């Protein structure tokens, strides 16, 4: 499982999201990789494409070195939080559309994940849900409608994608709960398997769950879902 923490594309939240998730997954027998992706404002030549290149390359490397890691190349999943969920949601929807010039034989390997888990994801950058750091960092304050659509996950959903597992709290002040509702509806319209868990409270950034809220149940629900798909 490839894990991407959030941080609004301004930082990568490994401490509260990615590393605890890696430890949880390890406890249920899942080999985990934490993606410390490049950020658009760090001055990379490729600009905002940097994190997307990193996600795509990472999946190919994991699958390409499956024997070395002792894993099944047919069971490579991804799990992202907030902006990290936007990043990996885009990777799922746009898999195998190389965002960089091929480097070596690894880039002949599929970048398609076999399962996608998105936790309080940023999905759409379109109005009226555009008031996020993700939108500001990636496409600026005054993007065109075309740009807003181009960088929204739901725009790229199409038949044949891996199943989605979505988690969000109804009182999320950062990622409007409409984000997961929009993605769920688009998946259903395209015959892509999707399950959405909307908890009454928990806010944003609850990681593996906010104490004294139902969000603490999502890891167990995800474990059962992964087992149901013979991922574990």
N, C-alpha and C positions, 0 to 999 in steps of 0.2 A: 504494500500500500504506500503510495506517494502522498505525503501530507504537506499542505501549504497553509501556514498561519495567515491571519489577516493583518490589518494595519493601514488600510486605506491607500495602499501603494506608496506610503510615506516611510514605512518601516515594515519589518516582518516579525509578527508576534509569535516567536518560537517558545518563549518562556511560559506563557499562560495557555497556549493552544497546541502548538505542534508537538512539543516534547511530552507533555502529559498524554497526548493522544498516542504518541509512539509507545509510551510505556504501557498504556491500556491495551493497545493492539498486540504488543509483545506478550502480554499476560494471557491472551486468548490464542496465541500461536501464530500471529500474523507478523511476517517480516516487514519492517517499516523503514521508510526513507524520508527524511525531512528535507524539503526543498527550500533552501535559503536563496530565494530568487533575487536577481538584480532589480533595482527600482528605477522608474522612468526619469527621476530628477537627479540621478547620480552622475549624469554626464556621459552616459554610454553613447557611442556613435549611432547605434540603432534606436536610441530614444525609447519611446513607449513600447516598442516591440521586445525589449530586453527580457522582461519576465515571461512573456509568452514563448520566446525561443527557449528559455531555460526549462519551462514545463514540458515542452514538446521533446526536447533533447533528453530530459531526465527519464521520461517513460521509455524511450527507445533504448537508453543505456540499461535500465533495469531489466527490460525484456531481453535485450541482447546478451546480458551477462547472467541470465537466469541460472545456468548450470553452476557458475562460480558462486552465486549466492545461495544455491540450493533451493530454488523456488520454481513454481510452475509458470512458464511464460504465458499460459492461457488464463491465468488468474492474477492479473495486475490491475488493482483498483486505485482510485484516487479519493482523497477526502480533503476538503478545503473549508476554511472559515472566513466569512465576511468577504473582504477583497480577495483573499486567497481562494475563496469559493468562486468568485467571479473569474479569476484566472483559470482555475481548473474546469469550471463550467464551459468556458470558451474553448479550452483544450479538448474537452469531450465533443462539443458540437462541431469543432473545426479540425478534428483529428485527421492526420495524414495530409494536411495542406501545409507543407513545409514553410515555416516563417523565416527561414534562413537558407542560404546556399548549402547543399549537402557537403558534409565534412569528410565522411568516410563511410564504410559499409554499414555502420550502425544506423545511418539515415535511410537505409533500405528496409528497416524493421518497422512494423506498425507502431504508431503512436496512439492507437485507440485504446482507451481504458476498458476494462471488462465490467466494472461497477463504478458508479459515481455517487459519492456522498457529499452533499453541500449543506453546511451548517450556518444558519443565519446569513445566507448569501446575498451579495449585491448581484442582481440579475439584469435589471434594465437601467439604462442611463437616459431613457426617454422621459419627457414630462408626463405626469407631474411628479415623478419619482427621481428626479435628477439631482436632488440636493445632497450629494454625497462627495466625500473626498475622492472616491474612485472616479467619478465623472470629472471632477476638476483637474485631477492629475493627468488623466488619460486624454481628455478632449477639450479641456479649457472651460472658460465661463460662458462662451457664446458659440457652442457647436452648431453645425447645421443639422437639420433633421436626419440627413443621410448618415452623418458621422455618429449621431446618437444611436441610430439603429444598428450601424455596423459594429459598434462596440457593446451591444446588448446581447446577452446569451440567447434569449428566446428567438431572436432573428434567425439563428443558425440551426435551430432544432429541425431534424429531418428523420424520416423512418430509418430504422436499422441501428440506432444508437443504443449504447449500453443502458441498463436500468438506472434510474435516479432514486435516491433516498434524500428527502428534504426535511430539514428541521428548522423551526423558527418559533419565536415567542410573539404573541399577539400584541404585546406592549413594547416591541422593539422600536426605539427612538431613532435608530440610524438607518437600518434597512427596513423600509415599510413592509409589513407582512404581505402586501400585494406582490412583492418580488417573487415569493415562492408560489403564490396563487397563479401568477402569470406563467411561470415556468411549468407548473403542473398542467394548466390548461393547454399550453402549447404542446407539451409532450403527449397528452391524451389525443389531441387533434392529429398528431403524427404517428399514432400507434406505438409510442415509446413508453415502456413500462415506467411508472412513477408512483411513489408513495410519499405523501406529505404529512408531517406531524406538526401541528400548530398548538403550542402550549399556551395556556392563559397568561402566564407571567414568566419573567426571566430576563427581559430586557435584551441587550445586545452584548456580545462578548462573553457569554457564559461558559465557553469552553466545553468541558465534559459535563457541565450542569451547575446551575446556581443552587446552593443549599436552600432547603425549605421551599423549593419550587419543583414542579413536575419535570423540569428540564433535566433533572438528574437521571431520569429514566431512559433518555435517548441512547446512551451507549448500549444498554442491554437490548433495546429494541433494534438497534443496528446490528448487534451480534446475531440476533435471531433472523434478521433479514438476510444477512450475509450467509448464514447457514442454510437458509431456504433456497438460496441461489447456488449452493454447493461451492461457495467461495472459501468457506472454512468447514 
